Amino acid sequence: MSPQTQGHFAMLLFSALVAGSFALGGMVANEIAPLALNTLRFVIAGVAVGAVAVISTGIPRSAFAAPWRYFLLGGLFAIYFVLMFEGLKTSAPVSSAAVFTLVPAMAGVFAWFLLRQRMTPRMALALGIGGIGALWVIFRADMAALLAFDVGRGEVIFFFGCIAHAIYTPMVRRLNRGESAVVFSFGVLVAGALLLGIVGARDIVATDWSGLRSMVWITILYVALGASAVTFVLVQFATLRLPSAKVMAYTYLVPSWVIGWEAALGNPLPPVMIGAGIALTVLALVLLLRDDDAVKQTPTT
């Protein structure tokens, strides 16, 4: 299996796991402060990934060089996760997932500035189609709302989190100095946990941890292990094998996965007309995957 194929399989699993965090997060977002929840998720994920790193590759002394890299990346991902749960307080999971599909286009722009990765015409077309599909879902398949730019507060909040995620993706490739995906992810998680612990100290202390219902704990464990520990490694793994815009192209599958998660959890499904936007995002993914050999990259020093 080629490195590129491995990267694609990693991102396919990534999209399914991320979708679960939207579906579950939407059910508990109003029951626990985002800073408190995400501090705990980073700690749990850091312990899990750290254990895997020690058992598998070990953590070489060289991995601790330039620790500022981990704090920069950990801060970006912490912003993304906190704003995601803040947005889910008022946004439907499918709508938030649609906002997430705007990340590939933004990642492509940041990748050009940071890595000089260039898009082919097919990639630009695919990202444009995906963006249109995302907007159709975000505005609830309502043309009047689209023309009036009537976007929800939750979607706006999460959009700024997605900007942080879009910057994070090319920054991984730029700042990685040969560390394995597991070791590098461990550094990012530890740094993110420290930053969240400082910023969210008040919310952590104020949270009635013993009074949280079981679904909140299930969500915390899922987002910590499934949607953080595993996906962190998957993103690092794929980013070192695929261009940044193509890595994040798999976010186009997230709304479709969210609908599946919502059905499995017994939650109401979105209106049928929303399906047109979902179909466009899937088309965008297909176009991007057909463009594998056409990607042009300029090496960085």
VENLIN-V521450 format. One record per backbone hydrogen bond with DSSP energy under -1.0 kcal/mol. CO is the residue of the C=O (numbers start at 1). NH is the residue of the N-H. E is the energy in kcal/mol with one decimal. If there is no record, write none. Layout:
[[CO,NH,E] [CO,NH,E]]
This chain:
[[2,6,-2.3] [3,7,-2.1] [4,8,-1.9] [5,9,-2.3] [6,10,-2.1] [7,11,-1.9] [8,12,-1.8] [9,13,-1.9] [10,14,-2.0] [11,15,-2.3] [12,16,-1.4] [13,17,-2.2] [14,18,-2.7] [15,19,-1.8] [16,20,-1.1] [18,22,-1.2] [19,23,-2.0] [20,24,-2.7] [21,25,-2.0] [22,26,-2.1] [25,29,-1.7] [28,31,-2.5] [33,37,-2.6] [34,38,-2.4] [35,39,-1.7] [36,40,-1.9] [37,41,-2.2] [38,42,-2.1] [39,43,-2.0] [40,44,-2.7] [41,45,-2.6] [42,46,-2.5] [43,47,-2.3] [44,48,-2.2] [45,49,-2.9] [46,50,-2.5] [47,51,-2.2] [48,52,-1.9] [49,53,-2.6] [50,54,-2.4] [51,55,-2.3] [52,56,-2.7] [53,58,-3.8] [60,63,-1.5] [61,64,-1.8] [62,65,-1.6] [66,69,-2.0] [67,71,-1.5] [68,72,-2.2] [69,73,-2.3] [70,74,-3.2] [71,75,-2.0] [72,76,-1.8] [73,77,-2.3] [74,78,-2.2] [75,79,-2.2] [76,80,-1.9] [77,81,-2.4] [78,82,-2.6] [79,83,-2.4] [80,84,-1.7] [81,85,-1.9] [82,86,-2.1] [83,87,-2.5] [84,88,-2.0] [87,90,-1.6] [87,91,-1.6] [92,96,-2.4] [93,97,-2.4] [94,98,-1.8] [95,99,-1.9] [96,100,-1.9] [99,102,-1.9] [100,103,-1.7] [102,106,-1.7] [103,107,-3.4] [104,108,-2.3] [105,109,-1.7] [106,110,-2.4] [107,111,-2.5] [108,112,-1.5] [109,113,-1.7] [110,114,-2.7] [111,115,-2.7] [111,117,-1.4] [120,124,-2.3] [121,125,-2.4] [122,126,-2.7] [123,127,-2.6] [124,128,-2.0] [125,129,-2.6] [126,130,-2.7] [127,131,-2.2] [128,132,-2.1] [129,133,-2.4] [130,134,-2.4] [131,135,-2.4] [132,136,-2.1] [133,137,-1.6] [134,138,-2.9] [135,139,-2.5] [136,141,-3.1] [137,140,-2.0] [139,142,-1.7] [142,146,-2.1] [143,147,-2.8] [144,148,-1.9] [145,150,-3.2] [149,151,-1.5] [152,156,-1.8] [153,157,-2.4] [154,158,-2.4] [155,159,-1.9] [156,160,-1.3] [157,161,-1.1] [158,162,-2.2] [159,163,-1.5] [160,164,-1.4] [161,165,-1.8] [162,166,-2.5] [163,167,-1.8] [164,168,-2.0] [165,169,-1.7] [167,171,-1.5] [168,172,-1.7] [170,174,-1.9] [171,175,-2.5] [172,176,-1.9] [180,184,-2.7] [181,185,-2.2] [182,186,-2.0] [183,187,-2.0] [184,188,-2.0] [185,189,-2.6] [186,190,-2.5] [187,191,-2.1] [188,192,-2.6] [189,193,-2.5] [190,194,-2.2] [191,195,-2.3] [192,196,-2.6] [193,197,-2.5] [194,198,-1.7] [195,199,-2.5] [196,200,-3.1] [200,204,-2.4] [201,205,-2.2] [202,206,-2.0] [203,207,-1.1] [207,209,-1.6] [208,211,-1.1] [213,217,-1.3] [214,218,-2.5] [215,219,-2.2] [216,220,-2.5] [217,221,-2.5] [218,222,-2.4] [219,223,-3.0] [220,224,-2.0] [221,225,-2.5] [222,226,-1.5] [222,227,-2.3] [224,229,-2.4] [225,230,-2.2] [228,232,-3.0] [229,233,-1.4] [230,234,-2.4] [231,235,-2.8] [232,236,-2.3] [233,237,-2.8] [234,238,-2.7] [235,239,-2.8] [236,240,-1.3] [238,241,-1.8] [238,242,-2.0] [243,247,-2.3] [244,248,-2.2] [247,250,-1.1] [248,251,-1.9] [249,252,-2.1] [250,253,-1.5] [251,254,-1.3] [253,257,-2.3] [254,258,-2.9] [255,259,-2.0] [256,260,-1.6] [257,261,-2.6] [258,262,-3.3] [259,263,-2.2] [260,264,-2.2] [261,265,-2.2] [262,267,-2.6] [271,274,-1.2] [272,275,-2.0] [273,276,-1.4] [274,278,-1.7] [275,279,-2.5] [276,280,-1.6] [277,281,-1.7] [278,282,-1.9] [279,283,-2.2] [280,284,-2.1] [281,285,-1.7] [282,286,-2.2] [283,287,-2.3] [284,288,-2.0] [285,289,-2.4] [286,290,-1.6] [288,291,-1.1] [291,294,-1.4] [296,118,-1.7]]
